[in-house]
Amino acid sequence: MPILAERDQDAVRKEFQRIEGPVKLVVFSQELVAGDLCRQNEQLVREVAALDDRITVELLNPAIDRERTEAYGVDQVPAIVVEGARDYGLRFFGIPSGYEFSNLIDAIIVASSGEPALSEATRTALAGLTDDVHIKVFSTPT
Amino acid sequence: MRLAQHMAVASDRVTATAIEATEFPDLSRAYRVMAVPKIVINDRVEFEGALPEGQFLDAVLRAVAPTAS
């Protein structure tokens, strides 16, 4: 049974008209750690990717693909990395449902262009950063 | 999360991680998540709820500012 209802699929397809280039969703799953959640996450990602042929999916198992998982800085499953022309540092830990689902769609669109919707002042300030900034955003599905 | 994501795309220095709090109770406890969204920057600056872009940027800059001594 699909996770996304037909109405949701139509809405996402419409949003995806703003996609400007290829996007890769790297999915991290580990059956022994969180089987059910990882399966649901994979299914959701595949359903989203099926809505636009510019989106591809790659599946990694942290227990097997250790080096790549570490390089991505992923230490939880299920997880998703959203990559555009390069890895911009967009990560999702846990199934992006509810409120997070719209953020996943937004992440796909902004990664596809590499053009963030931010003011000139913000961009200038960020361009001056000399240290790494890791932003964690905790949320719940509702 | 939207602002954090766009900042990550704007700067190679910035990463944005969305964490589903109910799926990761240990992480949520470690970061004392009582209300969502809760934003934690470099484990140093934190706030709850959405902020306008300018104030979000201020929080980012505070997180990398040298520690006052």
N, CA and C atoms of all chains as a GROMACS GRO file, in nm:
protein
  633
    1MET      N    1   0.084  -0.119   0.000
    1MET     CA    2   0.000   0.000   0.000
    1MET      C    3   0.088   0.125   0.000
    2PRO      N    4   0.060   0.220  -0.090
    2PRO     CA    5   0.145   0.340  -0.093
    2PRO      C    6   0.129   0.427   0.032
    3ILE      N    7   0.236   0.495   0.071
    3ILE     CA    8   0.230   0.588   0.184
    3ILE      C    9   0.166   0.719   0.139
    4LEU      N   10   0.203   0.761   0.019
    4LEU     CA   11   0.151   0.888  -0.033
    4LEU      C   12   0.019   0.867  -0.106
    5ALA      N   13  -0.085   0.934  -0.058
    5ALA     CA   14  -0.213   0.927  -0.127
    5ALA      C   15  -0.201   0.998  -0.262
    6GLU      N   16  -0.293   0.966  -0.352
    6GLU     CA   17  -0.285   1.023  -0.486
    6GLU      C   18  -0.284   1.177  -0.483
    7ARG      N   19  -0.362   1.230  -0.389
    7ARG     CA   20  -0.370   1.377  -0.377
    7ARG      C   21  -0.235   1.436  -0.336
    8ASP      N   22  -0.165   1.365  -0.244
    8ASP     CA   23  -0.032   1.411  -0.201
    8ASP      C   24   0.067   1.402  -0.318
    9GLN      N   25   0.056   1.293  -0.393
    9GLN     CA   26   0.146   1.276  -0.508
    9GLN      C   27   0.129   1.390  -0.607
   10ASP      N   28   0.004   1.428  -0.633
   10ASP     CA   29  -0.023   1.538  -0.726
   10ASP      C   30   0.037   1.668  -0.676
   11ALA      N   31   0.022   1.692  -0.544
   11ALA     CA   32   0.074   1.816  -0.485
   11ALA      C   33   0.227   1.820  -0.495
   12VAL      N   34   0.290   1.705  -0.469
   12VAL     CA   35   0.437   1.701  -0.475
   12VAL      C   36   0.485   1.716  -0.620
   13ARG      N   37   0.415   1.650  -0.712
   13ARG     CA   38   0.451   1.663  -0.855
   13ARG      C   39   0.450   1.810  -0.896
   14LYS      N   40   0.351   1.880  -0.847
   14LYS     CA   41   0.339   2.023  -0.881
   14LYS      C   42   0.459   2.101  -0.824
   15GLU      N   43   0.494   2.070  -0.699
   15GLU     CA   44   0.612   2.135  -0.637
   15GLU      C   45   0.738   2.103  -0.718
   16PHE      N   46   0.747   1.980  -0.764
   16PHE     CA   47   0.868   1.935  -0.835
   16PHE      C   48   0.885   2.001  -0.972
   17GLN      N   49   0.786   2.075  -1.015
   17GLN     CA   50   0.804   2.151  -1.141
   17GLN      C   51   0.915   2.255  -1.122
   18ARG      N   52   0.947   2.286  -0.995
   18ARG     CA   53   1.053   2.385  -0.967
   18ARG      C   54   1.191   2.321  -0.961
   19ILE      N   55   1.201   2.189  -0.976
   19ILE     CA   56   1.332   2.122  -0.975
   19ILE      C   57   1.411   2.169  -1.097
   20GLU      N   58   1.540   2.201  -1.073
   20GLU     CA   59   1.621   2.255  -1.183
   20GLU      C   60   1.734   2.164  -1.228
   21GLY      N   61   1.763   2.059  -1.152
   21GLY     CA   62   1.873   1.971  -1.191
   21GLY      C   63   1.862   1.840  -1.116
   22PRO      N   64   1.955   1.748  -1.142
   22PRO     CA   65   1.948   1.616  -1.079
   22PRO      C   66   1.967   1.622  -0.927
   23VAL      N   67   1.895   1.535  -0.858
   23VAL     CA   68   1.905   1.524  -0.712
   23VAL      C   69   1.920   1.376  -0.677
   24LYS      N   70   2.010   1.348  -0.584
   24LYS     CA   71   2.025   1.209  -0.538
   24LYS      C   72   1.986   1.201  -0.391
   25LEU      N   73   1.899   1.106  -0.360
   25LEU     CA   74   1.862   1.081  -0.222
   25LEU      C   75   1.937   0.957  -0.176
   26VAL      N   76   2.030   0.975  -0.084
   26VAL     CA   77   2.106   0.862  -0.031
   26VAL      C   78   2.037   0.816   0.097
   27VAL      N   79   1.990   0.691   0.094
   27VAL     CA   80   1.911   0.639   0.205
   27VAL      C   81   1.996   0.542   0.286
   28PHE      N   82   1.995   0.558   0.418
   28PHE     CA   83   2.072   0.472   0.508
   28PHE      C   84   1.976   0.383   0.585
   29SER      N   85   1.993   0.253   0.567
   29SER     CA   86   1.904   0.156   0.632
   29SER      C   87   1.984   0.046   0.695
   30GLN      N   88   1.938   0.001   0.809
   30GLN     CA   89   2.004  -0.111   0.877
   30GLN      C   90   1.895  -0.194   0.944
   31GLU      N   91   1.864  -0.304   0.880
   31GLU     CA   92   1.754  -0.390   0.923
   31GLU      C   93   1.760  -0.427   1.071
   32LEU      N   94   1.879  -0.460   1.119
   32LEU     CA   95   1.892  -0.508   1.257
   32LEU      C   96   1.876  -0.398   1.361
   33VAL      N   97   1.895  -0.273   1.320
   33VAL     CA   98   1.886  -0.162   1.416
   33VAL      C   99   1.743  -0.109   1.426
   34ALA      N  100   1.681  -0.087   1.311
   34ALA     CA  101   1.546  -0.030   1.310
   34ALA      C  102   1.475  -0.074   1.183
   35GLY      N  103   1.446  -0.203   1.174
   35GLY     CA  104   1.392  -0.261   1.052
   35GLY      C  105   1.266  -0.196   0.999
   36ASP      N  106   1.165  -0.184   1.085
   36ASP     CA  107   1.037  -0.128   1.040
   36ASP      C  108   1.051   0.016   0.993
   37LEU      N  109   1.118   0.096   1.074
   37LEU     CA  110   1.134   0.238   1.039
   37LEU      C  111   1.214   0.253   0.911
   38CYS      N  112   1.318   0.171   0.896
   38CYS     CA  113   1.403   0.181   0.776
   38CYS      C  114   1.324   0.141   0.652
   39ARG      N  115   1.241   0.038   0.664
   39ARG     CA  116   1.160  -0.004   0.548
   39ARG      C  117   1.060   0.104   0.509
   40GLN      N  118   0.995   0.164   0.610
   40GLN     CA  119   0.899   0.272   0.581
   40GLN      C  120   0.969   0.390   0.516
   41ASN      N  121   1.088   0.422   0.569
   41ASN     CA  122   1.165   0.535   0.516
   41ASN      C  123   1.203   0.511   0.371
   42GLU      N  124   1.252   0.390   0.344
   42GLU     CA  125   1.290   0.355   0.206
   42GLU      C  126   1.170   0.366   0.112
   43GLN      N  127   1.056   0.315   0.160
   43GLN     CA  128   0.937   0.319   0.075
   43GLN      C  129   0.896   0.462   0.045
   44LEU      N  130   0.899   0.548   0.149
   44LEU     CA  131   0.861   0.687   0.128
   44LEU      C  132   0.955   0.754   0.027
   45VAL      N  133   1.085   0.731   0.043
   45VAL     CA  134   1.182   0.793  -0.047
   45VAL      C  135   1.160   0.743  -0.190
   46ARG      N  136   1.134   0.615  -0.206
   46ARG     CA  137   1.113   0.562  -0.341
   46ARG      C  138   0.986   0.620  -0.404
   47GLU      N  139   0.882   0.638  -0.322
   47GLU     CA  140   0.759   0.698  -0.374
   47GLU      C  141   0.781   0.843  -0.417
   48VAL      N  142   0.860   0.915  -0.338
   48VAL     CA  143   0.889   1.055  -0.373
   48VAL      C  144   0.972   1.060  -0.502
   49ALA      N  145   1.075   0.974  -0.509
   49ALA     CA  146   1.165   0.974  -0.625
   49ALA      C  147   1.090   0.936  -0.753
   50ALA      N  148   0.987   0.853  -0.738
   50ALA     CA  149   0.912   0.808  -0.855
   50ALA      C  150   0.831   0.922  -0.918
   51LEU      N  151   0.817   1.033  -0.846
   51LEU     CA  152   0.735   1.143  -0.896
   51LEU      C  153   0.810   1.235  -0.991
   52ASP      N  154   0.944   1.218  -1.000
   52ASP     CA  155   1.020   1.302  -1.093
   52ASP      C  156   1.146   1.228  -1.136
   53ASP      N  157   1.168   1.216  -1.266
   53ASP     CA  158   1.279   1.131  -1.310
   53ASP      C  159   1.416   1.197  -1.294
   54ARG      N  160   1.419   1.320  -1.241
   54ARG     CA  161   1.549   1.381  -1.211
   54ARG      C  162   1.598   1.340  -1.072
   55ILE      N  163   1.514   1.266  -0.999
   55ILE     CA  164   1.554   1.222  -0.864
   55ILE      C  165   1.596   1.076  -0.868
   56THR      N  166   1.716   1.048  -0.816
   56THR     CA  167   1.762   0.909  -0.807
   56THR      C  168   1.780   0.871  -0.660
   57VAL      N  169   1.781   0.741  -0.636
   57VAL     CA  170   1.793   0.691  -0.499
   57VAL      C  171   1.911   0.595  -0.490
   58GLU      N  172   1.990   0.610  -0.387
   58GLU     CA  173   2.096   0.513  -0.359
   58GLU      C  174   2.077   0.464  -0.216
   59LEU      N  175   2.090   0.335  -0.198
   59LEU     CA  176   2.068   0.275  -0.067
   59LEU      C  177   2.202   0.231  -0.007
   60LEU      N  178   2.230   0.274   0.114
   60LEU     CA  179   2.352   0.232   0.182
   60LEU      C  180   2.317   0.164   0.314
   61ASN      N  181   2.397   0.064   0.350
   61ASN     CA  182   2.384  -0.001   0.480
   61ASN      C  183   2.507   0.036   0.563
   62PRO      N  184   2.488   0.115   0.671
   62PRO     CA  185   2.602   0.160   0.749
   62PRO      C  186   2.693   0.047   0.797
   63ALA      N  187   2.637  -0.074   0.817
   63ALA     CA  188   2.718  -0.185   0.864
   63ALA      C  189   2.810  -0.237   0.754
   64ILE      N  190   2.769  -0.217   0.629
   64ILE     CA  191   2.848  -0.266   0.515
   64ILE      C  192   2.926  -0.151   0.450
   65ASP      N  193   2.854  -0.042   0.422
   65ASP     CA  194   2.916   0.073   0.355
   65ASP      C  195   2.970   0.170   0.462
   66ARG      N  196   3.059   0.120   0.544
   66ARG     CA  197   3.103   0.197   0.661
   66ARG      C  198   3.173   0.327   0.625
   67GLU      N  199   3.267   0.317   0.530
   67GLU     CA  200   3.347   0.436   0.498
   67GLU      C  201   3.261   0.548   0.442
   68ARG      N  202   3.171   0.513   0.353
   68ARG     CA  203   3.087   0.618   0.292
   68ARG      C  204   2.991   0.676   0.395
   69THR      N  205   2.938   0.590   0.482
   69THR     CA  206   2.846   0.638   0.586
   69THR      C  207   2.918   0.736   0.676
   70GLU      N  208   3.041   0.703   0.711
   70GLU     CA  209   3.119   0.791   0.797
   70GLU      C  210   3.150   0.922   0.726
   71ALA      N  211   3.183   0.912   0.598
   71ALA     CA  212   3.214   1.033   0.521
   71ALA      C  213   3.093   1.126   0.516
   72TYR      N  214   2.974   1.068   0.513
   72TYR     CA  215   2.852   1.149   0.512
   72TYR      C  216   2.819   1.201   0.653
   73GLY      N  217   2.888   1.151   0.753
   73GLY     CA  218   2.862   1.194   0.891
   73GLY      C  219   2.729   1.142   0.943
   74VAL      N  220   2.685   1.028   0.892
   74VAL     CA  221   2.557   0.973   0.935
   74VAL      C  222   2.581   0.869   1.044
   75ASP      N  223   2.520   0.890   1.161
   75ASP     CA  224   2.539   0.796   1.271
   75ASP      C  225   2.406   0.745   1.327
   76GLN      N  226   2.298   0.763   1.249
   76GLN     CA  227   2.166   0.714   1.291
   76GLN      C  228   2.097   0.650   1.170
   77VAL      N  229   2.006   0.557   1.195
   77VAL     CA  230   1.918   0.507   1.089
   77VAL      C  231   1.775   0.509   1.142
   78PRO      N  232   1.676   0.526   1.055
   78PRO     CA  233   1.692   0.559   0.914
   78PRO      C  234   1.741   0.702   0.894
   79ALA      N  235   1.814   0.723   0.783
   79ALA     CA  236   1.862   0.858   0.752
   79ALA      C  237   1.857   0.879   0.601
   80ILE      N  238   1.852   1.006   0.564
   80ILE     CA  239   1.852   1.044   0.422
   80ILE      C  240   1.948   1.161   0.404
   81VAL      N  241   2.032   1.154   0.300
   81VAL     CA  242   2.112   1.270   0.260
   81VAL      C  243   2.056   1.318   0.126
   82VAL      N  244   2.030   1.448   0.117
   82VAL     CA  245   1.979   1.506  -0.008
   82VAL      C  246   2.095   1.576  -0.078
   83GLU      N  247   2.134   1.524  -0.196
   83GLU     CA  248   2.248   1.580  -0.269
   83GLU      C  249   2.203   1.640  -0.401
   84GLY      N  250   2.257   1.756  -0.433
   84GLY     CA  251   2.234   1.814  -0.565
   84GLY      C  252   2.361   1.799  -0.646
   85ALA      N  253   2.408   1.910  -0.705
   85ALA     CA  254   2.533   1.906  -0.781
   85ALA      C  255   2.647   1.860  -0.689
   86ARG      N  256   2.632   1.886  -0.560
   86ARG     CA  257   2.726   1.833  -0.461
   86ARG      C  258   2.652   1.811  -0.330
   87ASP      N  259   2.726   1.763  -0.230
   87ASP     CA  260   2.664   1.740  -0.100
   87ASP      C  261   2.664   1.873  -0.024
   88TYR      N  262   2.545   1.929  -0.005
   88TYR     CA  263   2.534   2.058   0.061
   88TYR      C  264   2.524   2.045   0.213
   89GLY      N  265   2.518   1.922   0.262
   89GLY     CA  266   2.507   1.904   0.407
   89GLY      C  267   2.364   1.895   0.455
   90LEU      N  268   2.275   1.844   0.370
   90LEU     CA  269   2.133   1.830   0.407
   90LEU      C  270   2.107   1.687   0.455
   91ARG      N  271   2.064   1.673   0.580
   91ARG     CA  272   2.045   1.541   0.641
   91ARG      C  273   1.909   1.530   0.707
   92PHE      N  274   1.851   1.412   0.698
   92PHE     CA  275   1.727   1.382   0.771
   92PHE      C  276   1.748   1.255   0.850
   93PHE      N  277   1.732   1.262   0.982
   93PHE     CA  278   1.738   1.143   1.067
   93PHE      C  279   1.596   1.110   1.107
   94GLY      N  280   1.552   0.989   1.071
   94GLY     CA  281   1.413   0.951   1.098
   94GLY      C  282   1.327   0.973   0.975
   95ILE      N  283   1.209   0.915   0.977
   95ILE     CA  284   1.120   0.925   0.860
   95ILE      C  285   1.065   1.067   0.849
   96PRO      N  286   1.089   1.134   0.736
   96PRO     CA  287   1.038   1.271   0.722
   96PRO      C  288   0.889   1.271   0.688
   97SER      N  289   0.806   1.255   0.792
   97SER     CA  290   0.662   1.257   0.767
   97SER      C  291   0.605   1.385   0.828
   98GLY      N  292   0.481   1.413   0.801
   98GLY     CA  293   0.416   1.532   0.855
   98GLY      C  294   0.491   1.658   0.817
   99TYR      N  295   0.522   1.737   0.920
   99TYR     CA  296   0.592   1.865   0.901
   99TYR      C  297   0.724   1.846   0.827
  100GLU      N  298   0.798   1.739   0.861
  100GLU     CA  299   0.928   1.715   0.798
  100GLU      C  300   0.916   1.680   0.650
  101PHE      N  301   0.800   1.628   0.611
  101PHE     CA  302   0.785   1.589   0.471
  101PHE      C  303   0.797   1.711   0.380
  102SER      N  304   0.734   1.821   0.421
  102SER     CA  305   0.742   1.942   0.337
  102SER      C  306   0.886   1.994   0.334
  103ASN      N  307   0.961   1.971   0.443
  103ASN     CA  308   1.101   2.011   0.442
  103ASN      C  309   1.185   1.924   0.349
  104LEU      N  310   1.150   1.796   0.342
  104LEU     CA  311   1.221   1.708   0.248
  104LEU      C  312   1.199   1.756   0.104
  105ILE      N  313   1.075   1.790   0.074
  105ILE     CA  314   1.043   1.838  -0.062
  105ILE      C  315   1.118   1.968  -0.090
  106ASP      N  316   1.120   2.058   0.010
  106ASP     CA  317   1.191   2.185  -0.005
  106ASP      C  318   1.342   2.161  -0.022
  107ALA      N  319   1.397   2.064   0.054
  107ALA     CA  320   1.540   2.031   0.044
  107ALA      C  321   1.573   1.982  -0.097
  108ILE      N  322   1.486   1.899  -0.153
  108ILE     CA  323   1.508   1.846  -0.288
  108ILE      C  324   1.512   1.962  -0.389
  109ILE      N  325   1.418   2.054  -0.374
  109ILE     CA  326   1.408   2.164  -0.471
  109ILE      C  327   1.529   2.258  -0.459
  110VAL      N  328   1.568   2.292  -0.335
  110VAL     CA  329   1.680   2.386  -0.322
  110VAL      C  330   1.812   2.318  -0.360
  111ALA      N  331   1.826   2.188  -0.332
  111ALA     CA  332   1.948   2.116  -0.370
  111ALA      C  333   1.958   2.105  -0.523
  112SER      N  334   1.843   2.101  -0.589
  112SER     CA  335   1.844   2.084  -0.735
  112SER      C  336   1.900   2.207  -0.806
  113SER      N  337   1.887   2.323  -0.743
  113SER     CA  338   1.936   2.446  -0.807
  113SER      C  339   2.063   2.498  -0.740
  114GLY      N  340   2.082   2.466  -0.613
  114GLY     CA  341   2.194   2.522  -0.539
  114GLY      C  342   2.173   2.670  -0.510
  115GLU      N  343   2.049   2.717  -0.530
  115GLU     CA  344   2.018   2.858  -0.510
  115GLU      C  345   1.925   2.877  -0.391
  116PRO      N  346   1.981   2.908  -0.274
  116PRO     CA  347   1.896   2.924  -0.156
  116PRO      C  348   1.812   3.052  -0.162
  117ALA      N  349   1.694   3.046  -0.102
  117ALA     CA  350   1.608   3.164  -0.095
  117ALA      C  351   1.642   3.238   0.034
  118LEU      N  352   1.748   3.316   0.030
  118LEU     CA  353   1.792   3.392   0.148
  118LEU      C  354   1.825   3.534   0.103
  119SER      N  355   1.818   3.626   0.197
  119SER     CA  356   1.849   3.765   0.164
  119SER      C  357   1.998   3.780   0.133
  120GLU      N  358   2.030   3.887   0.065
  120GLU     CA  359   2.170   3.915   0.030
  120GLU      C  360   2.254   3.930   0.158
  121ALA      N  361   2.195   3.993   0.260
  121ALA     CA  362   2.267   4.014   0.385
  121ALA      C  363   2.303   3.881   0.451
  122THR      N  364   2.208   3.787   0.450
  122THR     CA  365   2.233   3.655   0.509
  122THR      C  366   2.342   3.582   0.431
  123ARG      N  367   2.331   3.586   0.299
  123ARG     CA  368   2.432   3.518   0.216
  123ARG      C  369   2.571   3.574   0.242
  124THR      N  370   2.581   3.705   0.251
  124THR     CA  371   2.710   3.769   0.276
  124THR      C  372   2.767   3.726   0.410
  125ALA      N  373   2.681   3.726   0.513
  125ALA     CA  374   2.727   3.686   0.647
  125ALA      C  375   2.773   3.540   0.646
  126LEU      N  376   2.700   3.453   0.577
  126LEU     CA  377   2.737   3.311   0.572
  126LEU      C  378   2.866   3.290   0.495
  127ALA      N  379   2.887   3.372   0.391
  127ALA     CA  380   3.008   3.360   0.310
  127ALA      C  381   3.132   3.392   0.394
  128GLY      N  382   3.112   3.469   0.502
  128GLY     CA  383   3.225   3.508   0.587
  128GLY      C  384   3.256   3.408   0.697
  129LEU      N  385   3.180   3.298   0.706
  129LEU     CA  386   3.203   3.200   0.812
  129LEU      C  387   3.342   3.136   0.798
  130THR      N  388   3.413   3.126   0.910
  130THR     CA  389   3.543   3.060   0.906
  130THR      C  390   3.542   2.931   0.989
  131ASP      N  391   3.428   2.907   1.056
  131ASP     CA  392   3.412   2.783   1.133
  131ASP      C  393   3.294   2.705   1.080
  132ASP      N  394   3.295   2.574   1.107
  132ASP     CA  395   3.182   2.490   1.065
  132ASP      C  396   3.062   2.515   1.156
  133VAL      N  397   2.944   2.507   1.097
  133VAL     CA  398   2.819   2.528   1.171
  133VAL      C  399   2.729   2.407   1.149
  134HIS      N  400   2.697   2.337   1.258
  134HIS     CA  401   2.608   2.221   1.248
  134HIS      C  402   2.476   2.256   1.313
  135ILE      N  403   2.372   2.262   1.232
  135ILE     CA  404   2.240   2.298   1.284
  135ILE      C  405   2.155   2.171   1.295
  136LYS      N  406   2.108   2.144   1.418
  136LYS     CA  407   2.015   2.032   1.437
  136LYS      C  408   1.877   2.090   1.459
  137VAL      N  409   1.779   2.033   1.390
  137VAL     CA  410   1.641   2.078   1.408
  137VAL      C  411   1.557   1.957   1.451
  138PHE      N  412   1.515   1.958   1.576
  138PHE     CA  413   1.430   1.850   1.627
  138PHE      C  414   1.284   1.883   1.598
  139SER      N  415   1.211   1.783   1.548
  139SER     CA  416   1.068   1.806   1.528
  139SER      C  417   0.993   1.675   1.548
  140THR      N  418   0.861   1.683   1.544
  140THR     CA  419   0.777   1.563   1.555
  140THR      C  420   0.683   1.563   1.435
  141PRO      N  421   0.623   1.447   1.404
  141PRO     CA  422   0.541   1.439   1.282
  141PRO      C  423   0.420   1.532   1.281
  142THR      N  424   0.368   1.569   1.400
  142THR     CA  425   0.246   1.651   1.399
  142THR      C  426   0.275   1.793   1.444
  143MET      N  427   1.330   2.433   0.994
  143MET     CA  428   1.423   2.353   0.914
  143MET      C  429   1.449   2.419   0.779
  144ARG      N  430   1.348   2.490   0.729
  144ARG     CA  431   1.363   2.548   0.596
  144ARG      C  432   1.483   2.644   0.591
  145LEU      N  433   1.491   2.736   0.687
  145LEU     CA  434   1.602   2.832   0.688
  145LEU      C  435   1.736   2.760   0.703
  146ALA      N  436   1.740   2.660   0.792
  146ALA     CA  437   1.865   2.586   0.813
  146ALA      C  438   1.908   2.519   0.682
  147GLN      N  439   1.812   2.462   0.611
  147GLN     CA  440   1.844   2.395   0.483
  147GLN      C  441   1.900   2.494   0.382
  148HIS      N  442   1.838   2.609   0.374
  148HIS     CA  443   1.883   2.706   0.274
  148HIS      C  444   2.021   2.760   0.311
  149MET      N  445   2.046   2.773   0.442
  149MET     CA  446   2.180   2.818   0.486
  149MET      C  447   2.284   2.712   0.452
  150ALA      N  448   2.248   2.585   0.464
  150ALA     CA  449   2.341   2.477   0.431
  150ALA      C  450   2.378   2.482   0.283
  151VAL      N  451   2.278   2.512   0.200
  151VAL     CA  452   2.305   2.519   0.055
  151VAL      C  453   2.389   2.643   0.024
  152ALA      N  454   2.368   2.751   0.102
  152ALA     CA  455   2.440   2.876   0.077
  152ALA      C  456   2.587   2.866   0.115
  153SER      N  457   2.619   2.784   0.217
  153SER     CA  458   2.757   2.781   0.267
  153SER      C  459   2.806   2.638   0.287
  154ASP      N  460   2.927   2.612   0.238
  154ASP     CA  461   2.988   2.480   0.260
  154ASP      C  462   3.020   2.456   0.406
  155ARG      N  463   3.022   2.562   0.485
  155ARG     CA  464   3.051   2.550   0.628
  155ARG      C  465   2.931   2.498   0.708
  156VAL      N  466   2.811   2.510   0.648
  156VAL     CA  467   2.688   2.482   0.724
  156VAL      C  468   2.628   2.347   0.686
  157THR      N  469   2.591   2.267   0.787
  157THR     CA  470   2.511   2.148   0.762
  157THR      C  471   2.379   2.161   0.839
  158ALA      N  472   2.274   2.101   0.786
  158ALA     CA  473   2.142   2.106   0.851
  158ALA      C  474   2.090   1.963   0.864
  159THR      N  475   2.065   1.923   0.987
  159THR     CA  476   2.014   1.788   1.012
  159THR      C  477   1.877   1.795   1.078
  160ALA      N  478   1.776   1.741   1.012
  160ALA     CA  479   1.642   1.732   1.071
  160ALA      C  480   1.636   1.602   1.150
  161ILE      N  481   1.594   1.610   1.273
  161ILE     CA  482   1.588   1.490   1.358
  161ILE      C  483   1.445   1.468   1.405
  162GLU      N  484   1.393   1.351   1.373
  162GLU     CA  485   1.259   1.313   1.417
  162GLU      C  486   1.269   1.275   1.565
  163ALA      N  487   1.221   1.365   1.650
  163ALA     CA  488   1.246   1.351   1.794
  163ALA      C  489   1.191   1.221   1.854
  164THR      N  490   1.073   1.178   1.809
  164THR     CA  491   1.012   1.060   1.871
  164THR      C  492   1.086   0.931   1.833
  165GLU      N  493   1.152   0.932   1.716
  165GLU     CA  494   1.225   0.811   1.673
  165GLU      C  495   1.362   0.800   1.740
  166PHE      N  496   1.412   0.912   1.793
  166PHE     CA  497   1.543   0.911   1.857
  166PHE      C  498   1.533   0.969   1.998
  167PRO      N  499   1.468   0.893   2.089
  167PRO     CA  500   1.446   0.944   2.225
  167PRO      C  501   1.576   0.974   2.300
  168ASP      N  502   1.682   0.897   2.273
  168ASP     CA  503   1.808   0.921   2.344
  168ASP      C  504   1.866   1.057   2.307
  169LEU      N  505   1.864   1.084   2.174
  169LEU     CA  506   1.914   1.214   2.127
  169LEU      C  507   1.828   1.327   2.184
  170SER      N  508   1.695   1.306   2.182
  170SER     CA  509   1.603   1.410   2.230
  170SER      C  510   1.627   1.438   2.379
  171ARG      N  511   1.653   1.332   2.453
  171ARG     CA  512   1.682   1.350   2.596
  171ARG      C  513   1.815   1.424   2.614
  172ALA      N  514   1.914   1.382   2.538
  172ALA     CA  515   2.047   1.443   2.550
  172ALA      C  516   2.040   1.593   2.522
  173TYR      N  517   1.952   1.631   2.430
  173TYR     CA  518   1.940   1.774   2.396
  173TYR      C  519   1.821   1.840   2.464
  174ARG      N  520   1.765   1.771   2.562
  174ARG     CA  521   1.654   1.825   2.642
  174ARG      C  522   1.544   1.886   2.554
  175VAL      N  523   1.496   1.807   2.461
  175VAL     CA  524   1.390   1.856   2.372
  175VAL      C  525   1.256   1.845   2.445
  176MET      N  526   1.199   1.961   2.481
  176MET     CA  527   1.070   1.965   2.550
  176MET      C  528   0.960   2.013   2.456
  177ALA      N  529   0.996   2.096   2.361
  177ALA     CA  530   0.900   2.149   2.264
  177ALA      C  531   0.967   2.149   2.127
  178VAL      N  532   0.888   2.140   2.023
  178VAL     CA  533   0.943   2.139   1.888
  178VAL      C  534   0.882   2.252   1.805
  179PRO      N  535   0.948   2.300   1.700
  179PRO     CA  536   1.085   2.262   1.668
  179PRO      C  537   1.184   2.318   1.769
  180LYS      N  538   1.288   2.237   1.796
  180LYS     CA  539   1.398   2.286   1.880
  180LYS      C  540   1.522   2.287   1.793
  181ILE      N  541   1.590   2.400   1.794
  181ILE     CA  542   1.707   2.416   1.709
  181ILE      C  543   1.831   2.423   1.798
  182VAL      N  544   1.932   2.343   1.765
  182VAL     CA  545   2.058   2.341   1.839
  182VAL      C  546   2.170   2.366   1.739
  183ILE      N  547   2.249   2.470   1.764
  183ILE     CA  548   2.357   2.505   1.671
  183ILE      C  549   2.492   2.484   1.738
  184ASN      N  550   2.573   2.396   1.679
  184ASN     CA  551   2.707   2.363   1.732
  184ASN      C  552   2.703   2.324   1.880
  185ASP      N  553   2.594   2.266   1.925
  185ASP     CA  554   2.577   2.226   2.065
  185ASP      C  555   2.603   2.345   2.160
  186ARG      N  556   2.583   2.465   2.111
  186ARG     CA  557   2.623   2.583   2.187
  186ARG      C  558   2.510   2.685   2.201
  187VAL      N  559   2.435   2.702   2.094
  187VAL     CA  560   2.322   2.796   2.096
  187VAL      C  561   2.197   2.716   2.067
  188GLU      N  562   2.091   2.738   2.143
  188GLU     CA  563   1.968   2.664   2.116
  188GLU      C  564   1.846   2.752   2.139
  189PHE      N  565   1.739   2.722   2.066
  189PHE     CA  566   1.613   2.793   2.085
  189PHE      C  567   1.499   2.707   2.037
  190GLU      N  568   1.380   2.742   2.082
  190GLU     CA  569   1.259   2.668   2.042
  190GLU      C  570   1.172   2.756   1.955
  191GLY      N  571   1.110   2.696   1.855
  191GLY     CA  572   1.017   2.770   1.771
  191GLY      C  573   1.087   2.834   1.653
  192ALA      N  574   1.006   2.882   1.559
  192ALA     CA  575   1.060   2.940   1.437
  192ALA      C  576   1.105   3.084   1.462
  193LEU      N  577   1.216   3.122   1.400
  193LEU     CA  578   1.264   3.260   1.408
  193LEU      C  579   1.269   3.319   1.269
  194PRO      N  580   1.251   3.452   1.260
  194PRO     CA  581   1.271   3.516   1.130
  194PRO      C  582   1.418   3.504   1.086
  195GLU      N  583   1.442   3.520   0.956
  195GLU     CA  584   1.575   3.495   0.899
  195GLU      C  585   1.688   3.570   0.972
  196GLY      N  586   1.668   3.697   1.000
  196GLY     CA  587   1.773   3.778   1.064
  196GLY      C  588   1.810   3.725   1.202
  197GLN      N  589   1.709   3.687   1.278
  197GLN     CA  590   1.737   3.637   1.414
  197GLN      C  591   1.799   3.497   1.410
  198PHE      N  592   1.759   3.419   1.311
  198PHE     CA  593   1.818   3.285   1.293
  198PHE      C  594   1.966   3.302   1.261
  199LEU      N  595   1.996   3.395   1.173
  199LEU     CA  596   2.135   3.422   1.136
  199LEU      C  597   2.215   3.467   1.259
  200ASP      N  598   2.156   3.553   1.341
  200ASP     CA  599   2.224   3.597   1.463
  200ASP      C  600   2.260   3.478   1.551
  201ALA      N  601   2.167   3.382   1.561
  201ALA     CA  602   2.192   3.262   1.642
  201ALA      C  603   2.310   3.183   1.585
  202VAL      N  604   2.316   3.172   1.453
  202VAL     CA  605   2.426   3.101   1.387
  202VAL      C  606   2.558   3.172   1.418
  203LEU      N  607   2.558   3.303   1.407
  203LEU     CA  608   2.682   3.378   1.429
  203LEU      C  609   2.725   3.371   1.577
  204ARG      N  610   2.625   3.368   1.667
  204ARG     CA  611   2.659   3.353   1.810
  204ARG      C  612   2.726   3.218   1.836
  205ALA      N  613   2.681   3.117   1.761
  205ALA     CA  614   2.732   2.981   1.782
  205ALA      C  615   2.879   2.967   1.740
  206VAL      N  616   2.926   3.058   1.657
  206VAL     CA  617   3.066   3.050   1.613
  206VAL      C  618   3.149   3.166   1.668
  207ALA      N  619   3.086   3.251   1.749
  207ALA     CA  620   3.160   3.365   1.805
  207ALA      C  621   3.260   3.315   1.908
  208PRO      N  622   3.375   3.381   1.917
  208PRO     CA  623   3.472   3.341   2.019
  208PRO      C  624   3.410   3.351   2.158
  209THR      N  625   3.445   3.260   2.246
  209THR     CA  626   3.389   3.261   2.381
  209THR      C  627   3.445   3.382   2.456
  210ALA      N  628   3.353   3.456   2.517
  210ALA     CA  629   3.398   3.569   2.598
  210ALA      C  630   3.468   3.516   2.722
  211SER      N  631   3.583   3.575   2.756
  211SER     CA  632   3.654   3.525   2.873
  211SER      C  633   3.683   3.638   2.970
   0.00000   0.00000   0.00000
